[in-house]
C-alpha cells in the first residue's frame, strides 16, 4: 500500500483509509461484531493504516469496536475520531441532539474516547461539525491544551469553510480537513482545497463513492432500508438517480479503457487531484475493500483527467446532497 502525508503535519498514513461508521451504526444490516473485527484485521493486513470513527457513531459502539479490533496494532495504525455533538445522559450523543463544542465538553469527550479506543493518545481529533455557538478559537485552544497534555496528537476539522479553517489554524495548526468530496460533489475545489494547499493541511474526503452510487451498483430501482440516510437525501430520489446515471456511464467508459471498475476510477480520480488527499471509503465486505484498494494502482494521466473534467463540465448533477434541514451542519 502506498503512503501519503497529510499536509505539512508529518502524519503519514496509507493512501486510502477506511471509514468505519457503518460497521456498527447507520443503515441496517449492521455488521456482526466478530466479523467486523476480523474485517478490520484484514484491512491492516492489506496495508490500511488510517481508520475513521466518531463517538457519535452508535453512540460509542463504533469507537469500542475500532478500539478492540485495532488494539493489537497499537503504534502501527492511525485512528481518527471526532467530537462536537451534545450529549444526552441516557443515550449519549446523537446527530439530531444538537452541537456542543464547548472546551469542557471537548476535553470530556477526549478522555472518554481514549478509553474506548484503548490508546494513550488520539492520533487525529476532528471537530465533527462547526458549532456556531462556540468561537472556533476556543475549540482550537481546547484541542491545543489536549495536545500539550499528550492526549491528542493532531487537530482536524470537518465540513468547515475557508474562514473557519484560517481562524482555527492560527490558534492550533490543523492537520486535516474532512469533508465530502467526490467526482460528483466538487464544491471543496472552490475555496477549501486552495486554503488547504496554502496552509499545508491534508484533505480527507468522506463519501468518496457517493454513498455507494459511484460504484455503479445503484440505479433508480434500488430500494434502501427504512433507516438509510439516503432516503432523506434529494440526490438519491429515484428521479435523481436516473438523471445522474450519466456520471456512472462516464466512469464505466473510462474503466473499460483502464481495466478498472467505476468505483476504482472514482477513487483514482480523487487520489490524482492532490498528493495530500486521502479518501476514506466505508466498507464491510472484503471484496469491496479489495476493489477499493485496487484504485491505488490505477493511473490516470493528465490527458485522462482533462478528458474527465471536460466531460463533467457538460453534466449537471441532480439533487442536493442533504435535505434542507440538514444543510446547517455543513461548510460553515
C-alpha positions in Angstrom: 0.0 0.0 0.0 1.3 3.4 -0.9 1.6 6.0 1.8 0.7 9.7 1.9 1.4 12.6 4.3 -1.4 14.8 5.4 -0.2 18.3 4.5 2.8 19.6 6.4 2.0 17.7 9.6 4.3 14.8 9.0 1.3 12.4 9.7 1.9 9.6 7.3 -1.0 7.2 6.5 -2.0 4.7 3.9 -3.0 6.4 0.6 -6.5 5.0 1.2 -8.2 5.0 4.6 -11.2 3.1 5.9 -14.4 4.7 7.1 -15.7 2.5 10.0 -19.1 4.1 10.8 -21.4 1.6 9.1 -19.7 -1.4 10.8 -21.8 -0.6 13.9 -24.0 2.3 13.1 -26.3 3.7 10.4 -28.4 1.8 7.9 -29.1 -1.9 8.5 -27.9 -4.5 8.5 -25.1 -3.6 11.0 -22.2 -5.9 10.8 -21.6 -8.8 13.3 -19.0 -7.6 15.9 -16.6 -10.5 15.4 -17.0 -10.4 11.7 -16.1 -6.7 11.8 -13.1 -7.3 14.0 -11.9 -9.9 11.5 -12.6 -7.4 8.7 -10.5 -4.7 10.4 -7.7 -7.1 10.9 -7.9 -8.0 7.2 -7.7 -4.3 6.3 -4.5 -3.9 8.3 -3.0 -7.0 6.7 -3.7 -5.3 3.3 -1.9 -2.2 4.3 -4.6 0.1 5.5 -3.3 2.2 8.4 -5.8 5.0 8.6 -9.2 4.4 10.3 -12.0 6.8 10.9 -14.6 6.7 13.6 -16.5 9.0 16.0 -18.1 8.9 19.4 -21.5 9.7 17.8 -21.4 6.5 15.8 -23.5 4.2 17.8 -23.2 6.2 20.0 -19.9 4.9 21.4 -20.1 1.4 19.9 -18.1 2.2 16.9 -15.2 3.6 18.9 -15.4 0.5 21.1 -15.3 -1.8 18.1 -12.4 0.0 16.5 -10.5 0.2 19.8 -10.9 -3.5 20.4 -10.1 -4.6 16.9 -7.0 -2.4 16.4 -5.5 -2.8 19.9 -3.1 -5.4 18.7 -1.8 -2.9 16.1 -1.2 0.0 18.5 1.5 2.2 17.2 1.2 0.8 13.7 -2.1 2.4 12.7 -3.7 5.9 12.9 -7.1 6.3 14.4 -9.1 9.4 13.8 -12.2 10.2 15.9 -14.5 13.2 16.4 -16.2 15.4 19.0 -18.9 18.0 18.7 -22.4 16.7 19.4 -24.5 17.4 22.5 -24.9 14.6 25.0 -28.0 13.0 26.4 -27.2 11.5 29.8 -29.1 8.3 28.9 -28.4 7.8 25.2 -25.2 9.6 24.6 -24.6 11.9 21.6 -26.8 11.8 18.5 -26.7 13.8 15.3 -30.2 15.2 16.0 -29.4 16.3 19.5 -27.5 19.4 18.6 -24.0 20.6 18.6 -21.7 21.1 21.6 -18.0 22.1 21.2 -17.6 23.9 24.5 -14.0 23.4 25.7 -15.1 21.4 28.8 -17.1 19.1 26.5 -14.2 18.6 24.1 -11.9 17.6 27.0 -14.6 15.3 28.5 -15.1 13.6 25.1 -11.3 13.1 24.7 -11.0 11.3 28.0 -13.9 9.0 27.2 -12.7 8.3 23.6 -9.2 7.4 24.9 -10.7 4.7 27.0 -13.0 3.3 24.2 -10.2 3.4 21.7 -7.7 1.8 24.1 -5.0 4.2 23.2 -2.7 6.6 25.1 -3.3 9.5 22.7 -5.9 10.2 20.0 -4.0 10.3 16.7 -6.4 12.8 15.0 -9.2 14.6 16.8 -11.7 16.3 14.5 -14.4 18.8 15.3 -17.3 16.8 13.8 -19.3 19.9 12.7 -18.7 23.6 13.3 -20.6 24.8 16.3 -21.9 28.4 15.7 -22.3 29.0 19.4 -18.6 28.4 20.3 -15.9 30.6 18.7 -13.6 28.3 16.7 -10.6 29.9 18.6 -11.9 28.4 21.8 -12.3 25.0 20.1 -8.8 25.1 18.7 -7.5 26.3 22.1 -9.1 23.3 23.8 -7.5 20.9 21.4 -4.2 22.6 21.8 -4.4 22.0 25.5 -5.1 18.3 24.8 -2.1 18.1 22.5 0.1 19.8 25.1 -1.2 17.3 27.7 -0.3 14.4 25.4 -3.8 13.2 25.0 -4.2 14.2 21.3 -1.6 14.3 18.5 -3.3 16.1 15.7 -6.2 18.5 15.2 -8.8 18.2 12.5 -11.9 19.9 11.2 -14.9 18.5 9.4 -17.2 20.3 6.9 -15.6 23.7 7.8 -15.4 26.6 5.4 -12.3 28.7 4.5 -12.8 31.4 7.2 -13.2 28.9 10.0 -10.2 26.9 8.8 -8.0 30.0 8.8 -9.1 31.1 12.3 -8.6 27.7 13.8 -5.2 27.2 12.1 -4.0 30.4 13.6 -4.5 29.0 17.1 -3.6 25.4 16.6 -2.3 24.1 13.3 -4.9 22.0 11.5 -3.5 18.7 10.3 -6.5 17.5 8.2 -9.9 18.7 7.0 -12.5 16.1 6.4 -15.4 16.9 4.1 -17.5 15.2 1.4 -15.6 15.3 -1.9 -16.0 13.1 -5.0 -16.3 13.2 -8.7 -20.0 14.2 -8.3 -19.5 16.7 -5.4 -16.7 19.1 -6.2 -17.6 22.1 -4.1 -14.4 21.9 -2.0 -12.4 22.9 -5.1 -13.7 26.4 -4.9 -12.1 27.6 -1.7 -11.5 24.7 0.7 -8.8 22.9 -1.3 -7.0 26.1 -2.1 -6.7 27.1 1.6 -5.6 23.6 2.5 -2.9 23.9 -0.2 -1.8 27.3 1.2 -1.7 26.3 4.8 -0.3 22.8 4.4 -3.5 20.9 5.6 -4.3 17.4 4.4 -7.7 16.7 3.0 -9.7 13.6 3.8 -12.8 13.0 1.6 -15.7 11.1 3.1 -18.3 9.5 0.9 -15.8 9.4 -2.0 -18.0 6.9 -3.7 -21.2 9.0 -3.3 -22.6 6.7 -0.5 -22.4 3.8 -3.0 -23.8 5.4 -6.0 -20.5 5.8 -7.8 -19.9 2.1 -7.6 -22.4 1.6 -10.4 -24.4 -0.8 -8.2 -27.3 1.6 -7.6 -30.0 2.7 -10.0 -33.4 4.3 -9.9 -35.0 0.9 -9.0 -32.7 0.3 -5.9 -34.5 0.4 -2.6 -32.9 1.4 0.7 -33.6 0.2 4.3 -36.1 2.4 6.2 -33.3 3.9 8.4 -30.9 4.6 5.5 -29.8 8.2 5.3 -30.2 8.1 1.5 -33.9 8.1 1.9 -33.9 11.7 3.1 -31.3 13.0 0.5 -32.6 14.7 -2.6 -29.7 13.3 -4.5 -31.0 9.7 -4.0 -34.5 10.1 -5.1 -35.3 7.7 -8.0 -35.6 10.6 -10.4 -32.2 12.0 -9.4 -30.6 8.6 -9.5 -31.9 8.1 -13.1 -30.7 11.5 -14.2 -27.3 11.1 -12.6 -26.7 7.7 -14.4 -24.7 9.8 -16.9 -21.9 10.0 -14.3 -21.8 6.2 -14.0 -21.7 5.9 -17.8 -18.6 8.2 -17.8 -16.9 6.2 -15.0 -17.7 2.9 -16.8 -16.3 4.1 -20.1 -13.0 5.2 -18.5 -12.9 2.0 -16.5 -13.2 -0.1 -19.6 -10.1 1.7 -21.0 -8.2 1.2 -17.8 -9.4 -2.3 -16.8 -11.0 -0.9 -13.7 -14.4 -0.6 -12.1 -16.4 2.6 -11.8 -15.5 2.7 -8.1 -11.8 2.4 -8.8 -12.0 5.2 -11.3 -13.8 7.4 -8.9 -11.2 6.8 -6.2 -8.3 7.1 -8.6 -9.6 10.5 -9.7 -9.6 11.7 -6.1 -6.1 10.4 -5.5 -4.9 12.2 -8.6 -6.2 15.6 -7.5 -3.5 16.3 -4.8 -0.8 14.1 -3.2 -2.2 15.1 0.3 -5.7 13.8 -0.3 -6.6 10.5 1.4 -10.1 9.2 0.8 -11.8 7.1 3.4 -14.4 4.9 1.7 -16.5 2.9 4.0 -16.8 -0.9 3.6 -17.9 -4.0 5.4 -17.1 -6.6 2.8 -13.6 -7.9 1.7 -14.5 -7.9 -2.0 -15.4 -4.2 -1.7 -12.3 -3.5 0.3 -10.0 -5.2 -2.2 -11.8 -3.4 -5.1 -11.2 0.0 -3.4 -7.6 -0.8 -2.6 -7.1 -1.6 -6.3 -7.8 2.0 -7.1 -4.4 3.0 -5.7 -2.8 1.3 -8.7 -5.0 2.9 -11.3 -3.0 5.6 -13.1 -4.9 8.5 -14.7 -2.8 10.6 -17.0 -3.0 14.4 -17.3 -4.9 13.7 -20.5 -7.3 11.3 -18.8 -8.0 13.9 -16.1 -8.5 16.6 -18.7 -11.0 14.4 -20.6 -12.9 13.6 -17.4 -13.1 17.3 -16.4 -14.3 18.2 -19.9 -17.0 15.5 -19.7 -18.1 16.6 -16.2 -18.4 20.2 -17.4 -21.3 19.1 -19.6 -23.0 17.2 -16.7 -25.3 18.8 -14.2 -25.7 16.7 -11.1 -29.3 16.4 -10.0 -30.3 16.8 -6.3 -28.7 18.4 -3.2 -26.6 16.1 -1.1 -28.6 16.9 2.1 -32.2 17.7 2.9 -32.8 21.4 3.7 -33.0 20.9 7.5 -29.5 19.3 7.5 -27.7 22.0 5.5 -27.0 23.9 8.7 -24.4 21.3 9.7 -22.1 21.7 6.7 -19.5 24.0 5.4 -19.7 27.0 7.8 
